[in-house]
Amino acid sequence: MGMNRDEDPQLWDLLSRSKGPTPSPFFARNVVRGVRSQSEMGQGLLAWFSPRRLVPALSATAVVAITAFTFQMLHHQARSSQRGFASAEIQDSELVADLDVLVNDDDSDDTLLL
């Protein structure tokens, strides 16, 4: 359903005298900039694994792991030293003597304890 050139000669004369669209002088530069920005955005997840981001993230992770390990070891040593004090208290001679009396007492009846 295109127009026939014979239908409206004045319109066709006017159209032939008009200038066609011309690209701007910076068209190529703008196209290249657009392509580069899309390619940078297209990397997505791979951009997170660049050395610029990976080195600080791994360093921070190492610091947190070393700190957690150090606190765990200090807590374990403190708990071990507390166990030593508890065992020394249990070895009190009077307490041991009282426990021996209770264990060796054959005459005691278990029903009295209930």
PALUMLUM-30304 format. One line per field, with one value per atom (N, C-alpha, C): x, y, z; residue number from 1; atom name. Coordinates in nm, 2 decimals. Layout:
residues N
east c(X	...)
north c(Y	...)
up c(Z	...)
resi c(NUM	...)
name c(CA	...)
//
This chain:
residues 114
east c(0.08	0.00	0.09	0.20	0.29	0.23	0.29	0.24	0.31	0.24	0.29	0.34	0.46	0.52	0.43	0.35	0.26	0.14	0.11	-0.01	0.01	0.13	0.15	0.29	0.31	0.45	0.51	0.42	0.48	0.54	0.47	0.52	0.66	0.66	0.79	0.90	0.87	0.97	1.03	0.93	0.97	1.06	1.02	1.09	1.23	1.24	1.37	1.47	1.42	1.50	1.54	1.47	1.51	1.64	1.71	1.83	1.79	1.86	1.85	1.91	1.88	1.94	2.09	2.17	2.31	2.36	2.45	2.49	2.58	2.58	2.66	2.81	2.90	3.04	3.09	3.03	3.07	2.99	2.93	2.84	2.92	3.04	3.12	3.17	3.21	3.26	3.15	3.03	2.92	2.88	2.88	2.85	2.95	3.08	3.18	3.17	3.14	3.12	3.00	2.89	2.77	2.81	2.88	2.92	3.01	3.10	3.19	3.11	3.02	2.94	2.85	2.80	2.72	2.81	2.93	3.01	3.06	3.08	3.12	3.00	2.88	2.77	2.74	2.77	2.74	2.83	2.94	3.02	2.96	2.88	2.80	2.88	2.86	2.92	3.07	3.12	3.26	3.33	3.26	3.32	3.35	3.28	3.31	3.44	3.48	3.60	3.73	3.72	3.84	3.94	4.07	4.16	4.14	4.09	4.06	3.96	3.87	3.77	3.80	3.87	3.89	4.00	4.10	4.21	4.16	4.09	4.04	3.94	3.86	3.76	3.82	3.92	3.99	4.08	4.13	4.21	4.11	4.00	3.90	3.86	3.83	3.79	3.90	4.03	4.14	4.15	4.13	4.14	4.03	3.91	3.80	3.82	3.87	3.90	4.01	4.12	4.23	4.18	4.10	4.05	3.96	3.87	3.78	3.86	3.96	4.04	4.12	4.17	4.24	4.15	4.03	3.94	3.90	3.88	3.84	3.95	4.07	4.19	4.20	4.19	4.20	4.09	3.97	3.85	3.88	3.93	3.96	4.06	4.17	4.27	4.22	4.13	4.07	3.99	3.91	3.83	3.91	4.02	4.11	4.17	4.21	4.27	4.16	4.04	3.93	3.90	3.91	3.89	4.00	4.12	4.23	4.20	4.14	4.10	3.99	3.89	3.78	3.83	3.92	3.97	4.05	4.12	4.19	4.09	3.98	3.89	3.82	3.80	3.73	3.82	3.95	4.04	4.07	3.98	3.99	3.98	4.07	4.07	3.95	3.89	3.77	3.65	3.64	3.53	3.55	3.67	3.70	3.67	3.71	3.68	3.53	3.45	3.31	3.25	3.30	3.25	3.28	3.40	3.44	3.35	3.31	3.22	3.09	3.03	2.90	2.91	3.01	3.02	3.04	3.12	3.15	3.05	2.95	2.85	2.75	2.77	2.68	2.55	2.54	2.42	2.32	2.36	2.26	2.16	2.04	1.93	1.90	1.89	1.86	1.72	1.63	1.49	1.48	1.58	1.58	1.61	1.69	1.73	1.61	1.51	1.40	1.31)
north c(-0.12	0.00	0.12	0.12	0.23	0.34	0.46	0.57	0.56	0.60	0.60	0.74	0.75	0.88	0.97	0.92	1.00	1.06	1.01	1.06	1.20	1.23	1.36	1.40	1.46	1.50	1.61	1.70	1.81	1.75	1.65	1.59	1.52	1.45	1.38	1.48	1.59	1.69	1.75	1.77	1.82	1.72	1.59	1.49	1.47	1.49	1.47	1.58	1.70	1.81	1.81	1.73	1.73	1.65	1.69	1.61	1.49	1.39	1.26	1.27	1.18	1.19	1.17	1.25	1.24	1.21	1.12	1.08	1.20	1.21	1.31	1.27	1.37	1.34	1.25	1.24	1.15	1.02	0.98	0.86	0.74	0.72	0.60	0.59	0.71	0.71	0.67	0.72	0.69	0.54	0.49	0.35	0.26	0.29	0.21	0.23	0.34	0.36	0.28	0.28	0.19	0.05	0.00	-0.14	-0.18	-0.09	-0.12	-0.12	-0.03	-0.03	-0.15	-0.20	-0.32	-0.44	-0.45	-0.56	-0.56	-0.45	-0.44	-0.49	-0.45	-0.49	-0.64	-0.69	-0.83	-0.93	-0.88	-0.98	-1.03	-0.94	-0.98	-1.05	-1.18	-1.25	-1.26	-1.26	-1.27	-1.15	-1.03	-0.91	-0.91	-0.99	-1.01	-1.08	-1.16	-1.24	-1.17	-1.05	-0.98	-0.96	-0.96	-0.94	-0.82	-0.71	-0.59	-0.61	-0.70	-0.73	-0.85	-0.95	-1.08	-1.07	-0.99	-0.99	-0.93	-0.81	-0.76	-0.85	-0.92	-1.01	-1.13	-1.19	-1.30	-1.26	-1.14	-1.09	-1.08	-1.02	-1.00	-1.14	-1.23	-1.36	-1.43	-1.42	-1.47	-1.41	-1.28	-1.22	-1.27	-1.28	-1.33	-1.47	-1.56	-1.70	-1.71	-1.63	-1.63	-1.58	-1.48	-1.42	-1.53	-1.59	-1.69	-1.81	-1.85	-1.96	-1.93	-1.81	-1.76	-1.76	-1.70	-1.69	-1.83	-1.92	-2.06	-2.13	-2.11	-2.17	-2.11	-1.98	-1.92	-1.97	-1.98	-2.03	-2.18	-2.26	-2.40	-2.41	-2.32	-2.33	-2.28	-2.18	-2.13	-2.24	-2.31	-2.42	-2.54	-2.57	-2.67	-2.64	-2.51	-2.47	-2.48	-2.45	-2.46	-2.60	-2.69	-2.83	-2.88	-2.83	-2.87	-2.82	-2.70	-2.66	-2.74	-2.78	-2.86	-2.99	-3.06	-3.19	-3.18	-3.07	-3.05	-3.04	-2.97	-2.96	-3.09	-3.17	-3.30	-3.39	-3.37	-3.46	-3.42	-3.34	-3.30	-3.43	-3.45	-3.57	-3.60	-3.50	-3.52	-3.57	-3.51	-3.55	-3.69	-3.73	-3.86	-3.96	-3.93	-4.01	-4.03	-3.92	-3.93	-4.02	-4.01	-4.09	-4.24	-4.26	-4.40	-4.46	-4.39	-4.44	-4.47	-4.39	-4.41	-4.53	-4.55	-4.66	-4.79	-4.79	-4.92	-4.96	-4.87	-4.90	-5.00	-5.13	-5.24	-5.24	-5.18	-5.19	-5.09	-4.99	-4.89	-4.95	-4.90	-4.95	-4.84	-4.88	-4.79	-4.73	-4.80	-4.75	-4.63	-4.61	-4.50	-4.37	-4.38	-4.27	-4.21	-4.29	-4.24	-4.17)
up c(0.00	0.00	0.00	-0.07	-0.08	-0.17	-0.15	-0.24	-0.37	-0.47	-0.61	-0.63	-0.70	-0.72	-0.81	-0.89	-0.97	-0.90	-0.78	-0.71	-0.65	-0.60	-0.54	-0.57	-0.69	-0.73	-0.64	-0.58	-0.50	-0.37	-0.31	-0.19	-0.22	-0.34	-0.37	-0.40	-0.46	-0.48	-0.35	-0.26	-0.13	-0.05	-0.06	0.01	-0.05	-0.19	-0.25	-0.22	-0.18	-0.15	0.00	0.08	0.22	0.24	0.35	0.38	0.46	0.43	0.51	0.65	0.73	0.87	0.86	0.92	0.93	1.07	1.09	1.22	1.28	1.41	1.47	1.45	1.47	1.45	1.56	1.67	1.78	1.79	1.68	1.68	1.71	1.64	1.66	1.80	1.86	2.00	2.09	2.07	2.16	2.15	2.03	2.01	2.09	2.07	2.14	2.29	2.34	2.49	2.54	2.46	2.50	2.50	2.40	2.40	2.52	2.55	2.66	2.80	2.81	2.94	2.95	2.84	2.84	2.87	2.82	2.84	2.98	3.05	3.19	3.28	3.24	3.32	3.30	3.18	3.15	3.23	3.29	3.36	3.48	3.55	3.67	3.77	3.79	3.90	3.89	3.77	3.75	3.79	3.79	3.84	3.99	4.06	4.21	4.23	4.14	4.16	4.10	4.08	4.04	4.16	4.13	4.24	4.32	4.26	4.33	4.45	4.43	4.54	4.62	4.55	4.61	4.73	4.71	4.81	4.94	4.94	5.07	5.13	5.06	5.11	5.18	5.11	5.17	5.29	5.29	5.41	5.53	5.50	5.61	5.67	5.58	5.62	5.71	5.66	5.74	5.88	5.89	6.02	6.11	6.06	6.14	6.18	6.10	6.13	6.24	6.22	6.32	6.45	6.46	6.58	6.65	6.57	6.63	6.69	6.61	6.66	6.79	6.79	6.91	7.03	7.02	7.13	7.18	7.08	7.11	7.19	7.15	7.22	7.36	7.38	7.51	7.60	7.55	7.63	7.67	7.58	7.61	7.72	7.71	7.81	7.95	7.95	8.07	8.13	8.05	8.10	8.15	8.09	8.13	8.27	8.29	8.42	8.53	8.49	8.59	8.63	8.54	8.57	8.67	8.66	8.75	8.90	8.91	9.04	9.10	9.01	9.06	9.10	9.03	9.07	9.20	9.23	9.35	9.47	9.44	9.55	9.58	9.48	9.50	9.58	9.57	9.64	9.78	9.83	9.97	10.06	10.15	10.23	10.31	10.37	10.45	10.36	10.24	10.15	10.10	10.07	10.03	10.14	10.26	10.38	10.40	10.38	10.40	10.29	10.17	10.06	10.08	10.13	10.16	10.26	10.36	10.47	10.41	10.32	10.26	10.16	10.09	10.00	10.07	10.17	10.24	10.35	10.37	10.47	10.41	10.45	10.40	10.48	10.59	10.67	10.63	10.55	10.51	10.41	10.43	10.35	10.24	10.11	10.01	10.01	10.08	10.09	10.18	10.27	10.36	10.29	10.18	10.10	10.03	10.00	9.92	10.01)
resi c(1	1	1	2	2	2	3	3	3	4	4	4	5	5	5	6	6	6	7	7	7	8	8	8	9	9	9	10	10	10	11	11	11	12	12	12	13	13	13	14	14	14	15	15	15	16	16	16	17	17	17	18	18	18	19	19	19	20	20	20	21	21	21	22	22	22	23	23	23	24	24	24	25	25	25	26	26	26	27	27	27	28	28	28	29	29	29	30	30	30	31	31	31	32	32	32	33	33	33	34	34	34	35	35	35	36	36	36	37	37	37	38	38	38	39	39	39	40	40	40	41	41	41	42	42	42	43	43	43	44	44	44	45	45	45	46	46	46	47	47	47	48	48	48	49	49	49	50	50	50	51	51	51	52	52	52	53	53	53	54	54	54	55	55	55	56	56	56	57	57	57	58	58	58	59	59	59	60	60	60	61	61	61	62	62	62	63	63	63	64	64	64	65	65	65	66	66	66	67	67	67	68	68	68	69	69	69	70	70	70	71	71	71	72	72	72	73	73	73	74	74	74	75	75	75	76	76	76	77	77	77	78	78	78	79	79	79	80	80	80	81	81	81	82	82	82	83	83	83	84	84	84	85	85	85	86	86	86	87	87	87	88	88	88	89	89	89	90	90	90	91	91	91	92	92	92	93	93	93	94	94	94	95	95	95	96	96	96	97	97	97	98	98	98	99	99	99	100	100	100	101	101	101	102	102	102	103	103	103	104	104	104	105	105	105	106	106	106	107	107	107	108	108	108	109	109	109	110	110	110	111	111	111	112	112	112	113	113	113	114	114	114)
name c(N	CA	C	N	CA	C	N	CA	C	N	CA	C	N	CA	C	N	CA	C	N	CA	C	N	CA	C	N	CA	C	N	CA	C	N	CA	C	N	CA	C	N	CA	C	N	CA	C	N	CA	C	N	CA	C	N	CA	C	N	CA	C	N	CA	C	N	CA	C	N	CA	C	N	CA	C	N	CA	C	N	CA	C	N	CA	C	N	CA	C	N	CA	C	N	CA	C	N	CA	C	N	CA	C	N	CA	C	N	CA	C	N	CA	C	N	CA	C	N	CA	C	N	CA	C	N	CA	C	N	CA	C	N	CA	C	N	CA	C	N	CA	C	N	CA	C	N	CA	C	N	CA	C	N	CA	C	N	CA	C	N	CA	C	N	CA	C	N	CA	C	N	CA	C	N	CA	C	N	CA	C	N	CA	C	N	CA	C	N	CA	C	N	CA	C	N	CA	C	N	CA	C	N	CA	C	N	CA	C	N	CA	C	N	CA	C	N	CA	C	N	CA	C	N	CA	C	N	CA	C	N	CA	C	N	CA	C	N	CA	C	N	CA	C	N	CA	C	N	CA	C	N	CA	C	N	CA	C	N	CA	C	N	CA	C	N	CA	C	N	CA	C	N	CA	C	N	CA	C	N	CA	C	N	CA	C	N	CA	C	N	CA	C	N	CA	C	N	CA	C	N	CA	C	N	CA	C	N	CA	C	N	CA	C	N	CA	C	N	CA	C	N	CA	C	N	CA	C	N	CA	C	N	CA	C	N	CA	C	N	CA	C	N	CA	C	N	CA	C	N	CA	C	N	CA	C	N	CA	C	N	CA	C	N	CA	C	N	CA	C	N	CA	C	N	CA	C	N	CA	C	N	CA	C	N	CA	C	N	CA	C	N	CA	C	N	CA	C)
//
